[in-house]
Amino acid sequence: MVIDFATRPNWIPWPPILYVVAGAVAYLLQTVVPTGKLLPDWAMLCGDVFIAFGLAFDFWAMGVMLLARTNILPNRGAGRLVTSGPFAYTRNPIYLGNTFLLIGIGLAFSALWFVPMAFVAAFLVDRLAIRREEVHLALRFGDEWKEFAARTPRWLRRPF
């Protein structure tokens, strides 16, 4: 099926599907090949922080998008280019939040399969959704998108 990227980035809402599948695979792997309680308490506490950060970023981004009256679904066209709130720090705060959420679950519950699966999900979301969304946004918003993309990282700023 050919997609008109000016209209929509995808036919399938890949990101939520991929993160749920990654979580399910991690859970199954944890059940079949448990990692045991390998982490010290402080690392598990860091997991709680990752979970809180992930959820906060998810809800903050969704709230900003709702206030901007634009579409949240990743397989539908964008009505507006949102550049404020968490979008001032990353172009993909919901996907970043979901990644942190999976990492946090892995650390908080010492269920370490969640950590690599979070990175697998993020990689697949990058390839199946983000790259297509960027083409869609460039076609819809032109120079406004180019300026936003030039100043805001896809995921996170590099520390150096």
Backbone hydrogen bonds, N-H to C=O, Kabsch-Sander energy under -0.5 kcal/mol:
donor,donor_aa,acceptor,acceptor_aa,energy
5,F,3,I,-1.1
7,T,4,D,-2.0
8,R,4,D,-2.1
14,W,12,I,-2.2
17,I,13,P,-1.3
18,L,14,W,-3.2
19,Y,15,P,-2.5
20,V,16,P,-2.2
21,V,17,I,-2.7
22,A,18,L,-2.5
23,G,19,Y,-2.2
24,A,20,V,-2.5
25,V,21,V,-3.0
26,A,22,A,-2.5
27,Y,23,G,-2.4
28,L,24,A,-2.6
29,L,25,V,-2.9
30,Q,26,A,-2.6
31,T,27,Y,-1.9
32,V,28,L,-2.6
33,V,29,L,-3.6
38,L,36,G,-1.7
43,A,40,P,-0.6
44,M,40,P,-1.8
45,L,41,D,-2.2
46,C,42,W,-1.7
47,G,43,A,-1.4
48,D,44,M,-1.3
49,V,45,L,-1.7
50,F,46,C,-2.5
51,I,47,G,-2.6
52,A,48,D,-2.5
53,F,49,V,-2.9
54,G,50,F,-2.9
55,L,51,I,-2.7
56,A,52,A,-2.6
57,F,53,F,-2.7
58,D,54,G,-2.3
59,F,55,L,-2.8
60,W,56,A,-2.6
61,A,57,F,-2.5
62,M,58,D,-2.5
63,G,59,F,-2.4
64,V,60,W,-2.4
65,M,61,A,-2.3
66,L,62,M,-2.5
67,L,63,G,-2.5
68,A,64,V,-1.7
69,R,66,L,-1.1
70,T,65,M,-2.0
76,R,73,L,-1.5
82,V,80,R,-0.8
83,T,81,L,-0.5
87,F,84,S,-1.7
88,A,85,G,-1.8
89,Y,86,P,-1.7
90,T,86,P,-1.7
91,R,153,P,-2.6
92,N,154,R,-0.6
96,L,92,N,-2.5
97,G,93,P,-2.6
98,N,94,I,-2.5
99,T,95,Y,-2.1
100,F,96,L,-2.6
101,L,97,G,-2.3
102,L,98,N,-2.1
103,I,99,T,-2.3
104,G,100,F,-2.9
105,I,101,L,-2.3
106,G,102,L,-2.1
107,L,103,I,-2.3
108,A,104,G,-3.4
109,F,105,I,-2.0
110,S,107,L,-1.0
111,A,105,I,-0.5
111,A,106,G,-1.5
112,L,110,S,-0.8
114,F,111,A,-2.1
115,V,112,L,-1.0
117,M,113,W,-1.6
118,A,114,F,-1.7
119,F,115,V,-1.4
120,V,116,P,-2.2
121,A,117,M,-2.6
122,A,118,A,-2.4
123,F,119,F,-2.4
124,L,120,V,-2.5
125,V,121,A,-2.8
126,D,122,A,-2.4
127,R,123,F,-2.1
128,L,124,L,-3.2
129,A,125,V,-2.3
130,I,125,V,-2.4
131,R,126,D,-2.0
133,E,129,A,-3.1
134,E,130,I,-2.6
135,V,131,R,-1.5
136,H,132,R,-2.4
137,L,133,E,-2.9
138,A,134,E,-2.4
139,L,135,V,-2.2
140,R,136,H,-2.3
141,F,137,L,-3.0
142,G,138,A,-1.6
144,E,141,F,-1.6
145,W,141,F,-0.7
146,K,142,G,-2.1
147,E,143,D,-2.5
148,F,144,E,-2.0
149,A,145,W,-3.3
150,A,146,K,-1.8
151,R,147,E,-1.4
152,T,148,F,-1.8
